[in-house]
Amino acid sequence: MSAIASFMAGRGHLIIGSDRLFDRNIVHPLYAVLEKKGITIVPHDGSGMDKSIDLAVFSTAVEVTQPEVTKARDLGIPVKTRPGYLSDIASEFKTIAVAGTSGKSTIAGMLAFVMHQLGLEPNYIGGGRVKPFKSPSNAGNSLNGNSNLMVIEACESDDSITHYYPASSIIANLDLDHHAIEKTSVMFETFGSNTREIVVINSDDANLMRCRFDKAVTFSVKTSSQYRAKVIEYQPFRTVFSLHGTDFILSLPGQYNLYNALPCIALLSEMGIPLNDIAQILPSFSGLDRRFDIHLDTGKHLVIDDYAHNPHKISSLMGFMKTFRHRVCYIFQPHGFGPTRFMKQEYIEVFARNLREEDHLILLPIYDAGGTALRDISSEDLSYAIEGAGKSVEVLHERQALLDRINEWDTYVVFGARDETLADYAKEIALRVKGLNK
């Protein structure tokens, strides 16, 4: 929502908005960024809604009984959902839509960044905050360009992905996230058929390869494809590889980030951009907020913050950590009652499979964003089963409790979605750990 608001404000529109999070925390950093963009923030109680408003756009997470929703309808103000409005915006451009159950924020942000550096002047609306795009008036999740090119992130969470009709698309992978794999595969096939030109897909993904795409361009690490990375060297904080004889350096670690870079390269190459030109720009991409953010690295001590929140992302993160660190303390906050209920068994399995005897898992209470969610599951439900699998795990209800015993571990990985304070928590852990070295 903030990305769309910022993008439309950048096009000269008068934007007014609210969020229940801002009602609870007016010092939230995003609040100040939006205000500097010229956006007016009003209470989440409907008091800012009047007949002067031309259009009301709501997240699909907002209940139909929310005061602003009911007031908009009472006043006869046209109402659209976020994905519906994003589809309207995207239809005005030659749009590249990025989909997948993991990595789409990074892919969309990376693609927009490289296109921007190439001088293509793209427009961009994404779900993550691209670090090089950030400024006092830009959270990093949007960009106003001077071309007819647009990069968007197309999310399958609310089934709206089938309503996008992009010029080109990327489908990075297909795994369990918001829906069962079978349901998501149907949506991805429809999304692919709605794409006018090419669909860039991951040929290493077995679930994705069972889908039918008529205009497919493939990329891979392990199997044969049109864009297969070779001579790969995974270093602790970057990845080196070759593609069609061109050497690339990606300033992001792990195989999962290589999978994020390859579709960007493939799509740009299909657009006629020379691989050497892409290779010159790629190393300067510093990533997105909360995607393997390193808050401390002394050699001995390491503190990382990451957005991993579904089983596939968590498995990728933990798998990478195991390649170069021992005795890791993982700190995970489930990102909602519905997702935790839906993926409960898969969460248990991914931690049971990836936690080594030397590792420890701390589960924070499930993130509660308010609203009408059914609160019938807890982090204890996960903990009991993970402990039953013979793993070291605990539930920590007070974050301060860990800070009081910070000397127990050398490596801390904080991860989870939606809650902005997790980044602050990682910073606080880093400061405490850093204090141990003085």
ABEGO torsion letter per residue (X at the ends): XAAAAAAAAAAGBBBBBBBAAAAABAABAAAAAAAAAGBBBBBAAGAABBAABABBBBBAABBAABAAAAAAAAAGBBBBBAAAAAAAAAAABBBBBBBEABGAAAAAAAAAAAAAAAGAGBBBBBABBBAAABBAABAGABBBBABABBBBBBBAAAGAAAABBBABBBBABBBBBABBAAAAAAAAAAAAAABABBBBBBAABAAAAABBBAABBBBBAABBBABBBBGBBBBAABBBBBBGGBBBBBABBEAAAAAAAAAAAAAAAAAGBBAAAAAAAAAABAEBBGBGBBABBAGABBBBBBABABAAAAAAAAAAAAAABBGBBBBBBBAEAAAAAAAAAAAAAAAAAABBAABBBBBBBBBBAEEABBBABBAAAAAAAAAAAGBBBBBBABAAAAAAAAAABABBBBBEBGBAAAAAAAAAAAAAAAAAAX
